[in-house]
């Protein structure tokens, strides 16, 4: 028995690596940190220290405190190349997970530290499916043309820069990341309206197909790069659940987990002018979903939350109800009211 236990401990020791996570305290970075820690890796988080870490969904306070105690925290600004050089010893790390770079200028100074490090295994970059060029043929696959004018151009430039460096790297292109603690109002947009007994205003015909993915599934996929760099180097990976859903379907799924019915109003965006800085809808009004076969094959991964209802249920039960109870809902319906007023006027006419 002792020899078996010793073998298990040795296996865990051999499988553990030193990992540097850039970011790590907000949403996808926090879930990734937990996933890496749960697998026994030694995690260092590098960020500005402006956002305090907090437990993710289903993480007890004791488990959270243990994760914090086991990690190394480095406070620094990634946009300061000299700080990066002085605070990060590239020889210490086997893997880097870059979770928050938006521009090539954010990425290069950090990545260049690891060029030529003989023991370095992989630079894992958080990109976006938003880099793909709008297409008549769906889903978006990793080989598809990209849009050099995308608002995610900096992500695309970063991927190209990593490739040009000759650094072992791979990149993840998620669609809409969902789950508890999401700071982007994707699920919450629908929940707030259904919960308040208001209609959900959806652009166009409501039949545009979109892709959602759970943040825990993304964390697992990214962590699965470790030990698989023989097949991941130089590749990009789409991540979402296995299916797409219409905008109307998202509204109905949100209503179902709330125990209510969804009232839907469709509108034509070009017919409206909304207040500056306000978004009337949290998703792009087009088909936007990806194929994930490459990630499933190379990373030996599959989504755990493999339906929109499962994703919505977790977000509702482990996030929305708590935010609502704490008085944290914005309930900003200004754009909705503009749409609804015009819709009622059309009916009256």
C-alpha positions in Angstrom: 0.0 0.0 0.0 2.8 2.4 0.9 4.5 1.8 -2.4 1.3 2.6 -4.3 0.8 5.8 -2.3 4.4 6.8 -3.0 3.9 6.1 -6.7 0.8 8.3 -6.7 2.6 11.1 -4.9 5.5 10.8 -7.3 3.2 10.9 -10.3 1.5 14.1 -9.0 4.9 15.7 -8.4 6.2 14.9 -11.9 3.0 16.2 -13.4 3.1 19.5 -11.6 4.5 22.5 -13.3 5.3 26.1 -12.5 2.7 28.3 -14.2 2.5 32.0 -14.6 -1.0 33.5 -15.0 -1.3 37.1 -16.2 -4.4 38.5 -14.7 -6.1 35.7 -12.7 -8.5 37.7 -10.5 -11.4 38.3 -12.8 -13.8 35.7 -14.2 -11.9 33.5 -16.8 -8.6 34.1 -15.1 -9.9 33.2 -11.7 -11.5 30.0 -12.9 -8.3 29.0 -14.7 -6.2 29.7 -11.6 -8.5 27.4 -9.6 -8.3 24.7 -12.3 -4.5 24.8 -12.4 -4.3 24.8 -8.5 -6.7 21.8 -8.3 -4.4 19.9 -10.7 -1.5 20.4 -8.4 0.4 23.0 -10.4 2.4 25.8 -8.7 0.6 29.1 -9.7 2.0 32.6 -9.8 -0.4 35.4 -10.6 0.8 38.7 -12.1 -1.5 41.7 -12.1 -1.8 45.3 -10.8 -3.4 44.2 -7.6 -6.5 46.3 -8.2 -9.0 43.5 -8.0 -9.0 41.3 -4.9 -9.3 37.6 -5.5 -12.6 36.0 -4.4 -14.0 32.5 -4.4 -15.4 31.2 -7.7 -18.7 29.4 -7.9 -18.8 26.2 -5.8 -15.5 27.0 -4.1 -15.7 26.9 -0.3 -14.0 29.6 1.7 -11.5 27.1 3.1 -10.6 25.9 -0.4 -10.3 29.5 -1.5 -8.0 30.4 1.4 -5.9 27.3 0.6 -5.6 28.3 -3.1 -4.6 31.8 -2.1 -2.0 30.5 0.4 -0.5 28.2 -2.2 -0.1 30.9 -4.9 2.6 33.5 -5.4 1.3 37.0 -6.2 3.4 39.5 -8.1 2.1 43.0 -8.3 3.0 44.8 -11.5 1.8 46.5 -14.6 2.1 44.4 -17.7 2.2 47.5 -19.8 5.5 48.5 -18.2 8.2 46.4 -20.0 10.9 47.3 -17.4 8.7 46.1 -14.6 8.1 42.8 -16.4 11.9 42.3 -16.8 12.6 43.1 -13.2 9.7 41.1 -11.6 9.5 38.0 -13.8 12.2 35.4 -14.0 11.4 33.5 -17.2 13.6 30.6 -16.1 11.1 29.8 -13.3 8.1 29.0 -15.5 7.1 26.1 -17.7 3.9 27.7 -19.0 2.4 31.2 -19.3 -1.3 31.8 -19.5 -1.8 35.3 -20.9 -5.4 36.1 -20.0 -5.8 39.9 -20.5 -3.6 41.2 -23.4 -5.6 43.3 -25.8 -2.9 44.7 -28.1 0.3 43.4 -29.6 2.1 46.0 -27.5 0.7 44.3 -24.4 1.8 40.8 -25.5 5.3 41.2 -27.0 7.3 42.5 -24.0 6.1 39.6 -21.9 6.4 36.9 -24.5 9.9 38.1 -25.5 11.1 37.2 -22.0 10.5 33.5 -22.8 12.2 33.3 -26.2 15.1 31.0 -26.1 14.3 29.5 -22.7 15.1 25.9 -23.3 12.8 24.5 -20.7 9.8 26.7 -21.6 6.9 24.6 -22.9 4.0 26.9 -24.0 2.7 30.5 -24.1 -1.1 30.1 -23.9 -2.9 33.2 -25.2 -6.5 34.3 -24.6 -7.8 35.5 -28.0 -11.4 35.8 -29.2 -13.6 34.3 -31.9 -14.3 37.9 -32.7 -11.3 37.9 -35.0 -13.1 35.9 -37.7 -14.3 37.6 -40.8 -18.0 37.5 -41.2 -18.9 34.5 -43.4 -21.7 32.9 -45.4 -20.5 29.5 -44.3 -20.7 28.5 -40.6 -19.6 27.5 -38.1 -16.3 29.5 -38.0 -13.4 27.0 -38.0 -9.8 27.8 -37.0 -8.7 27.8 -40.6 -11.3 30.5 -41.6 -10.3 34.0 -42.8 -9.8 36.6 -40.1 -10.9 40.2 -40.1 -8.0 42.7 -40.0 -10.5 45.4 -39.2 -12.1 43.5 -36.3 -12.3 45.4 -32.9 -10.2 42.4 -31.7 -7.5 43.3 -34.1 -5.0 43.5 -31.2 -5.7 39.9 -30.4 -5.0 38.9 -34.0 -1.8 40.9 -34.1 -0.7 39.3 -30.9 -1.2 35.8 -32.4 0.8 36.8 -35.4 3.6 38.2 -33.2 3.8 35.1 -31.1 4.1 33.0 -34.2 6.8 35.2 -35.6 8.9 34.9 -32.4 9.4 31.2 -32.8 8.0 30.8 -29.3 6.0 27.6 -28.5 2.5 29.1 -28.3 -1.2 28.4 -28.8 -4.3 30.5 -28.7 -7.9 30.2 -27.6 -10.8 31.9 -29.4 -13.9 31.6 -27.3 -17.3 33.0 -28.4 -19.4 34.4 -25.5 -18.0 33.3 -22.2 -20.7 32.8 -19.6 -21.0 31.7 -16.0 -21.1 33.0 -12.5 -19.2 36.3 -11.9 -19.4 37.2 -15.6 -18.6 40.9 -15.7 -20.0 41.2 -19.3 -23.8 41.5 -19.2 -24.5 38.5 -21.5 -26.8 36.3 -19.4 -27.7 39.1 -17.0 -29.2 41.1 -19.9 -31.9 38.4 -20.3 -32.3 37.7 -16.6 -32.9 41.3 -15.7 -35.7 41.7 -18.2 -37.4 38.4 -17.6 -37.2 38.9 -13.8 -38.6 42.4 -14.0 -41.6 41.2 -16.1 -40.3 43.2 -19.1 -40.1 42.1 -22.7 -36.7 41.1 -24.1 -35.9 43.4 -27.1 -34.0 41.4 -29.7 -32.5 42.9 -32.9 -33.7 41.6 -36.3 -35.8 38.5 -36.7 -34.4 36.7 -33.6 -33.1 33.8 -35.5 -29.4 34.7 -35.7 -27.4 31.8 -34.3 -24.8 32.4 -31.6 -22.4 30.4 -29.5 -22.2 30.4 -25.7 -19.6 28.6 -23.6 -19.2 28.1 -19.8 -16.2 29.7 -18.1 -15.4 26.4 -16.3 -15.3 24.6 -19.6 -12.9 27.2 -21.0 -10.7 26.8 -17.9 -10.5 23.0 -18.4 -9.7 23.3 -22.1 -6.9 25.8 -21.4 -5.4 23.8 -18.6 -5.5 20.7 -20.8 -2.7 22.3 -22.9 -0.3 21.2 -20.2 1.4 18.0 -21.3 0.0 18.3 -24.8 2.3 20.9 -26.4 3.4 18.3 -28.9 0.1 18.8 -30.6 -1.0 22.3 -29.6 2.1 24.4 -30.5 1.2 27.0 -33.2 -2.5 26.2 -33.2 -5.6 28.2 -32.3 -8.6 26.7 -30.6 -12.3 27.6 -30.7 -14.2 27.1 -27.5 -17.9 27.1 -26.8 -20.5 24.4 -26.3 -21.2 22.0 -29.1 -24.3 23.7 -30.5 -25.5 27.2 -31.5 -28.7 28.8 -30.4 -30.9 31.6 -31.7 -31.3 34.9 -29.9 -34.9 34.0 -29.3 -33.8 30.7 -27.9 -31.4 32.4 -25.5 -34.3 34.5 -24.2 -36.5 31.5 -23.8 -33.8 29.5 -22.0 -33.2 32.4 -19.6 -36.9 32.6 -18.9 -37.2 28.9 -18.3 -34.5 28.8 -15.6 -36.3 31.9 -14.0 -39.6 29.9 -14.0 -41.2 32.4 -16.3 -42.3 33.0 -19.9 -40.3 35.2 -22.2 -42.1 38.1 -24.0 -40.0 39.0 -27.1 -40.0 42.2 -29.2 -38.1 42.2 -32.4 -36.7 45.5 -33.7 -34.6 46.8 -36.6 -31.4 48.4 -35.1 -31.0 50.9 -38.0 -34.4 52.4 -37.2 -33.2 53.6 -33.8 -30.7 56.0 -32.3 -29.7 55.1 -28.8 -28.0 57.2 -26.1 -24.2 57.5 -26.6 -22.3 54.8 -24.9 -25.4 52.6 -24.4 -25.8 49.1 -26.0 -29.3 47.9 -26.7 -28.2 44.3 -27.0 -25.2 42.4 -25.7 -24.5 40.3 -28.8 -23.5 41.1 -32.3 -26.6 40.9 -34.6 -25.3 38.2 -36.9 -24.6 34.5 -37.0 -21.6 34.0 -34.6 -20.6 30.5 -33.5 -17.7 28.2 -34.0 -16.8 24.6 -34.5 -14.9 23.1 -31.6 -13.7 19.7 -33.0 -10.1 20.7 -33.0 -10.1 21.5 -29.3 -12.0 18.4 -28.5 -9.5 16.2 -30.4 -6.2 17.8 -29.5 -7.1 18.7 -25.9 -9.1 15.5 -25.2 -11.8 17.8 -23.9 -15.6 18.2 -24.2 -17.9 20.8 -22.6 -19.5 19.8 -19.3 -22.1 22.6 -19.7 -23.3 21.5 -23.1 -26.6 23.3 -23.5 -27.7 26.9 -23.2 -30.1 25.9 -20.5 -27.3 24.3 -18.4 -25.2 27.5 -18.8 -28.1 29.7 -17.9 -29.2 27.6 -15.0 -25.7 27.9 -13.4 -25.5 31.6 -14.0 -29.0 32.2 -12.6 -28.6 30.1 -9.5 -25.0 30.9 -8.6 -24.8 34.5 -9.7 -27.9 36.4 -10.6 -30.0 35.6 -7.6 -27.2 36.6 -5.3 -26.4 39.8 -7.1 -30.1 40.7 -7.0 -30.4 40.0 -3.3 -27.4 42.2 -2.7 -29.0 45.0 -4.7 -26.4 44.9 -7.4 -28.7 44.9 -10.5 -28.4 48.0 -12.7 -31.9 47.6 -14.2 -30.9 50.0 -17.0 -33.8 49.7 -19.5 -33.3 53.1 -21.2 -32.7 51.5 -24.7 -35.5 49.1 -24.2 -38.0 51.9 -23.4 -37.1 53.6 -26.7 -37.8 50.4 -28.6 -41.0 49.5 -26.7 -42.4 53.0 -27.1 -42.0 52.8 -30.9 -43.4 49.2 -30.9 -46.5 50.4 -29.0 -46.9 53.3 -31.3 -46.8 51.0 -34.3 -49.5 48.8 -32.8 -51.7 51.8 -32.0 -51.3 53.1 -35.6 
